[in-house]
Amino acid sequence: MTTFLRFSRWLTGLSALFLFAFSALPAIANTYPLPPPGSRLVGENKFHTVANDGGSLEAIAKKYNVGFLALLQANPGVDPYVPRAGSVLTIPLQVLLPDEPREGIVINLSELRLYYYPPGEKTVVIFPIGIGQLGGDTVTPLMKTTVSQKRANPTWTPTANIRARYKAQGIDLPAVVPAGPDNPMGHHAIRLAAYGGVYLLHGTNADFGIGMRVSSGCIRLRDNDIKWMFSNVPVGAKVNIIDTAIKASQEPDGRLLVEVHQPLSKSINDNPQTQPIVQSASVRNILSQSGNSAVIEKVLNLRAGMPVTVGHANAPAPQNNTI
């Protein structure tokens, strides 16, 4: 048995134990009706009280089908391994839709989320994703492309760079990994046309790392999520991969909403909590209407990944009553 197969079966066994322990926590497809014209706000946050045997933060993230880092950012200070029993966690299910055409698949790398707009339906389906690791050819690139192929029970042909990277870790990857429990691509794969078809949306045989930078460049989903995507997304569907750490919206009722995520690190020394965030002209316009610089500064610094009201359109500027 090769080193890779021993490693992969150990990883699969660990995943199986994890799945057995939390089999009572089914994945939830977060599907929402599209908001009314002029609005980008969908979903509603939930709250979860950690039980005495509540398990890890990853288990709770899986229960509500949110990403690990999204849950961590929404609850600063929480223990990522064993959250304190009795503590109440915010489940970040409310989001602003990306300021992009609402068609096909839209993936926002900074927020580690995938948005799918089913054709002919006035809904959006939102999934947490894992994306490419920091550094070199493992970074998931921005692109506008289409779905070129779908394959059930895919084989995995790691690139020469991937095999070299695993080799440096003492793992000998075979030229082709067959379909089955040792295949890290899981049971379903959706190929993207750009870059010669080397990037895919696929499942996983580990079922952890969703909502993190863990892959070799592909988009990783939980098995139930990629199975749903495989059954519902047609070949030829548009795919738009963006990197937007800050989103903002002026809602029809006048509320000014801002949603700030940690930007993706460019180097190992970057601190995503303090990295500068690029703001589009539309975001700057909404922030300028707030008139409350203290609230804006707090939201920009916290980077909790949830929509926050920072003001109201046409509201009078705050008065300074200090004598």
C-alpha positions as CSV (number, residue, x, y, z in Angstrom):
1,M,0.0,0.0,0.0
2,T,1.4,3.4,-0.9
3,T,2.0,6.1,1.6
4,F,-0.8,8.1,-0.1
5,L,-3.3,5.4,0.3
6,R,-2.4,4.9,4.0
7,F,-2.7,8.6,4.6
8,S,-6.0,8.8,2.6
9,R,-7.6,5.9,4.4
10,W,-6.6,7.4,7.8
11,L,-8.2,10.7,6.7
12,T,-11.3,8.9,5.5
13,G,-11.5,7.0,8.8
14,L,-11.2,10.2,10.7
15,S,-14.0,11.7,8.6
16,A,-16.2,8.7,9.1
17,L,-15.8,9.0,12.9
18,F,-16.7,12.7,12.7
19,L,-19.7,12.0,10.5
20,F,-21.0,9.2,12.9
21,A,-20.6,11.5,15.9
22,F,-22.7,14.2,14.3
23,S,-25.1,12.2,12.1
24,A,-28.0,13.9,13.8
25,L,-27.0,17.2,12.3
26,P,-28.2,17.2,8.7
27,A,-26.9,19.8,6.2
28,I,-29.5,22.5,5.4
29,A,-29.7,24.0,1.9
30,N,-30.1,27.7,2.5
31,T,-32.6,28.7,-0.2
32,Y,-34.2,32.2,-0.2
33,P,-36.7,34.1,-2.3
34,L,-35.0,37.0,-4.2
35,P,-35.5,40.3,-2.4
36,P,-37.8,43.0,-3.8
37,P,-36.4,45.4,-6.4
38,G,-33.7,47.7,-5.0
39,S,-32.9,45.3,-2.2
40,R,-30.0,42.9,-1.8
41,L,-30.8,41.6,1.7
42,V,-31.7,37.9,2.1
43,G,-31.9,35.4,5.0
44,E,-32.1,35.9,8.7
45,N,-29.5,35.2,11.4
46,K,-30.2,32.5,13.9
47,F,-28.9,31.8,17.4
48,H,-27.6,28.5,18.8
49,T,-27.1,27.7,22.4
50,V,-24.2,25.3,22.9
51,A,-25.2,22.1,24.7
52,N,-23.1,20.3,27.3
53,D,-22.0,17.9,24.6
54,G,-22.3,20.5,21.8
55,G,-19.2,19.3,20.0
56,S,-16.9,21.4,17.9
57,L,-17.5,24.6,16.1
58,E,-17.2,22.7,12.8
59,A,-20.1,20.4,13.9
60,I,-22.3,23.5,14.6
61,A,-21.3,25.0,11.2
62,K,-22.3,21.9,9.5
63,K,-25.7,21.7,11.3
64,Y,-26.6,25.1,9.9
65,N,-24.7,24.7,6.6
66,V,-22.5,27.7,7.1
67,G,-18.7,28.0,6.7
68,F,-16.3,27.5,9.6
69,L,-14.6,30.9,9.3
70,A,-17.9,32.6,8.8
71,L,-19.1,31.2,12.1
72,L,-15.8,32.1,13.8
73,Q,-15.9,35.7,12.6
74,A,-19.5,36.1,13.6
75,N,-18.6,35.0,17.1
76,P,-15.2,36.5,18.0
77,G,-13.5,35.0,21.0
78,V,-15.3,31.6,20.7
79,D,-13.2,28.5,21.2
80,P,-13.0,26.9,17.7
81,Y,-12.5,23.4,19.2
82,V,-14.9,23.2,22.1
83,P,-17.3,26.1,22.5
84,R,-18.3,26.8,26.1
85,A,-21.5,25.0,27.0
86,G,-24.4,27.5,27.5
87,S,-22.8,30.1,25.3
88,V,-25.1,31.6,22.5
89,L,-23.6,31.7,19.0
90,T,-24.8,33.9,16.2
91,I,-25.4,31.8,13.0
92,P,-24.6,34.2,10.1
93,L,-27.4,33.3,7.7
94,Q,-28.3,36.9,6.7
95,V,-26.3,38.3,3.7
96,L,-26.2,41.0,1.1
97,L,-26.3,39.5,-2.4
98,P,-23.1,40.4,-4.4
99,D,-23.5,43.4,-6.6
100,E,-23.3,41.2,-9.7
101,P,-25.8,39.9,-12.3
102,R,-28.1,37.4,-10.6
103,E,-27.6,34.5,-13.0
104,G,-25.9,31.2,-12.8
105,I,-23.2,30.7,-10.2
106,V,-21.5,33.7,-8.4
107,I,-18.7,32.8,-6.1
108,N,-17.3,35.4,-3.7
109,L,-13.8,34.2,-2.5
110,S,-13.5,36.7,0.4
111,E,-16.7,35.5,2.0
112,L,-16.2,31.8,1.1
113,R,-19.7,31.5,-0.3
114,L,-21.3,30.3,-3.5
115,Y,-24.6,31.9,-4.8
116,Y,-26.7,30.0,-7.4
117,Y,-29.6,31.6,-9.2
118,P,-31.7,28.8,-10.7
119,P,-33.0,29.8,-14.2
120,G,-36.6,30.7,-14.3
121,E,-36.9,30.9,-10.5
122,K,-37.0,33.9,-8.2
123,T,-34.7,32.3,-5.6
124,V,-31.1,32.1,-4.6
125,V,-29.3,29.1,-3.1
126,I,-26.3,29.8,-0.9
127,F,-23.6,27.4,0.0
128,P,-20.4,27.7,2.1
129,I,-17.3,26.6,0.2
130,G,-13.6,25.8,0.6
131,I,-11.2,27.6,-1.8
132,G,-7.5,27.4,-2.8
133,Q,-4.8,27.7,-0.2
134,L,-2.5,30.7,0.0
135,G,0.5,30.8,-2.3
136,G,1.6,29.8,-5.8
137,D,-0.7,27.8,-8.1
138,T,-3.1,26.8,-5.2
139,V,-4.9,30.2,-5.2
140,T,-8.4,30.1,-6.7
141,P,-8.3,32.7,-9.6
142,L,-11.0,35.2,-10.5
143,M,-12.8,34.3,-13.7
144,K,-15.9,34.6,-15.8
145,T,-16.6,31.3,-17.4
146,T,-19.2,28.5,-17.8
147,V,-19.9,25.0,-16.6
148,S,-18.3,22.7,-19.2
149,Q,-18.8,19.2,-17.8
150,K,-20.4,17.3,-14.9
151,R,-19.1,13.9,-13.7
152,A,-20.3,11.5,-11.1
153,N,-17.7,9.4,-9.3
154,P,-14.8,11.4,-10.8
155,T,-11.2,10.3,-10.8
156,W,-8.5,12.8,-9.7
157,T,-5.4,13.5,-11.9
158,P,-3.2,15.7,-9.7
159,T,-0.9,18.1,-11.5
160,A,2.8,17.8,-11.4
161,N,3.0,20.7,-9.0
162,I,0.4,19.1,-6.6
163,R,2.3,15.8,-6.7
164,A,5.6,17.7,-5.9
165,R,3.9,19.5,-3.0
166,Y,2.6,16.3,-1.5
167,K,5.9,14.6,-2.1
168,A,7.6,17.3,0.0
169,Q,5.2,16.3,2.8
170,G,6.2,12.6,2.5
171,I,3.1,11.6,0.5
172,D,3.5,9.8,-2.8
173,L,0.4,10.6,-5.0
174,P,-0.3,8.3,-7.8
175,A,-0.7,9.7,-11.3
176,V,-4.5,9.0,-11.2
177,V,-6.5,8.5,-8.0
178,P,-9.5,6.3,-8.9
179,A,-13.1,7.0,-7.8
180,G,-14.0,5.8,-4.4
181,P,-13.5,6.6,-0.7
182,D,-9.8,7.5,-1.1
183,N,-10.6,10.2,-3.7
184,P,-10.5,13.7,-2.2
185,M,-12.8,15.0,-4.9
186,G,-15.8,13.1,-3.4
187,H,-18.6,11.7,-5.5
188,H,-19.5,14.6,-7.8
189,A,-17.5,17.1,-9.8
190,I,-18.5,20.1,-12.0
191,R,-15.8,21.3,-14.4
192,L,-15.3,24.9,-15.3
193,A,-14.3,25.8,-18.9
194,A,-11.7,28.5,-18.1
195,Y,-8.0,27.7,-17.8
196,G,-8.2,24.5,-19.8
197,G,-10.7,23.0,-17.4
198,V,-8.4,22.5,-14.5
199,Y,-10.7,24.1,-11.9
200,L,-13.7,22.3,-10.6
201,L,-16.5,22.4,-8.1
202,H,-16.4,19.1,-6.2
203,G,-17.2,17.3,-3.0
204,T,-14.8,15.9,-0.5
205,N,-14.0,12.7,1.3
206,A,-13.0,14.5,4.5
207,D,-16.1,16.8,5.0
208,F,-14.2,19.4,7.0
209,G,-12.4,22.5,5.9
210,I,-15.6,24.0,4.3
211,G,-15.5,27.7,4.7
212,M,-11.7,27.7,4.7
213,R,-8.7,28.0,2.4
214,V,-7.9,24.3,2.0
215,S,-7.9,23.2,-1.6
216,S,-5.3,23.1,-4.4
217,G,-7.3,25.8,-6.2
218,C,-10.7,24.1,-6.8
219,I,-14.0,25.0,-5.1
220,R,-14.9,22.4,-2.4
221,L,-18.4,21.8,-1.1
222,R,-20.0,19.5,1.4
223,D,-21.1,16.3,-0.2
224,N,-24.9,17.0,0.0
225,D,-24.3,20.5,-1.5
226,I,-22.3,19.3,-4.5
227,K,-24.8,16.5,-5.0
228,W,-27.6,19.1,-5.2
229,M,-25.5,21.3,-7.5
230,F,-24.7,18.4,-9.7
231,S,-28.5,17.6,-10.1
232,N,-29.6,21.2,-10.6
233,V,-26.9,23.2,-12.4
234,P,-26.9,22.7,-16.2
235,V,-23.9,22.4,-18.4
236,G,-23.4,25.9,-19.9
237,A,-24.4,27.7,-16.8
238,K,-22.5,31.0,-16.3
239,V,-19.9,31.1,-13.5
240,N,-18.6,34.4,-12.1
241,I,-15.8,34.2,-9.5
242,I,-15.1,37.5,-7.7
243,D,-13.2,38.7,-4.6
244,T,-15.2,41.3,-2.7
245,A,-14.5,41.7,1.0
246,I,-17.0,44.5,1.5
247,K,-20.6,44.8,0.3
248,A,-23.1,47.6,0.9
249,S,-26.7,48.3,0.1
250,Q,-29.2,51.1,0.4
251,E,-32.4,49.2,1.1
252,P,-35.9,50.4,-0.2
253,D,-36.8,51.4,3.4
254,G,-33.7,53.7,3.4
255,R,-31.4,51.6,5.7
256,L,-27.8,51.7,4.8
257,L,-26.3,48.2,5.2
258,V,-22.6,47.2,5.2
259,E,-21.2,43.6,5.3
260,V,-17.5,43.3,5.9
261,H,-15.4,40.2,5.6
262,Q,-11.7,39.6,6.2
263,P,-9.9,40.1,2.9
264,L,-7.9,37.2,1.5
265,S,-4.3,37.2,2.6
266,K,-1.7,37.7,-0.2
267,S,1.2,36.4,1.8
268,I,1.8,34.4,5.0
269,N,2.7,37.5,6.9
270,D,-0.7,39.3,6.2
271,N,-3.1,39.7,9.0
272,P,-6.6,39.6,7.4
273,Q,-8.1,41.4,10.4
274,T,-6.0,44.5,9.7
275,Q,-5.4,44.3,5.9
276,P,-6.7,47.3,4.0
277,I,-10.1,46.6,2.3
278,V,-10.7,47.8,-1.3
279,Q,-13.9,49.7,-1.5
280,S,-15.8,50.1,-4.8
281,A,-17.4,53.5,-5.8
282,S,-20.8,52.2,-4.8
283,V,-19.7,51.1,-1.4
284,R,-17.9,54.5,-0.8
285,N,-21.1,56.3,-1.8
286,I,-23.2,54.4,0.7
287,L,-20.6,54.9,3.5
288,S,-20.6,58.6,2.8
289,Q,-24.3,58.8,3.3
290,S,-24.1,57.3,6.8
291,G,-22.9,60.4,8.6
292,N,-21.7,58.1,11.5
293,S,-18.0,57.6,11.2
294,A,-17.7,55.9,14.6
295,V,-20.2,53.1,13.6
296,I,-18.5,52.7,10.2
297,E,-15.0,52.4,11.8
298,K,-16.3,49.8,14.2
299,V,-17.9,47.7,11.4
300,L,-14.8,48.0,9.3
301,N,-12.5,46.9,12.1
302,L,-14.8,44.1,13.4
303,R,-15.2,42.4,10.1
304,A,-17.9,40.1,11.4
305,G,-19.2,39.1,7.9
306,M,-22.8,40.0,8.6
307,P,-24.9,43.0,7.3
308,V,-25.0,45.9,9.8
309,T,-27.1,49.0,9.6
310,V,-24.7,52.0,9.6
311,G,-27.3,54.7,9.0
312,H,-30.4,55.8,7.1
313,A,-30.6,57.5,3.7
314,N,-31.4,61.2,4.0
315,A,-31.3,61.1,7.8
316,P,-30.2,64.3,9.4
317,A,-26.5,64.3,10.5
318,P,-25.9,63.5,14.2
319,Q,-26.0,66.7,16.3
320,N,-23.1,67.5,18.6
321,N,-24.8,68.6,21.9
322,T,-21.6,68.9,23.8
323,I,-21.5,72.2,25.7
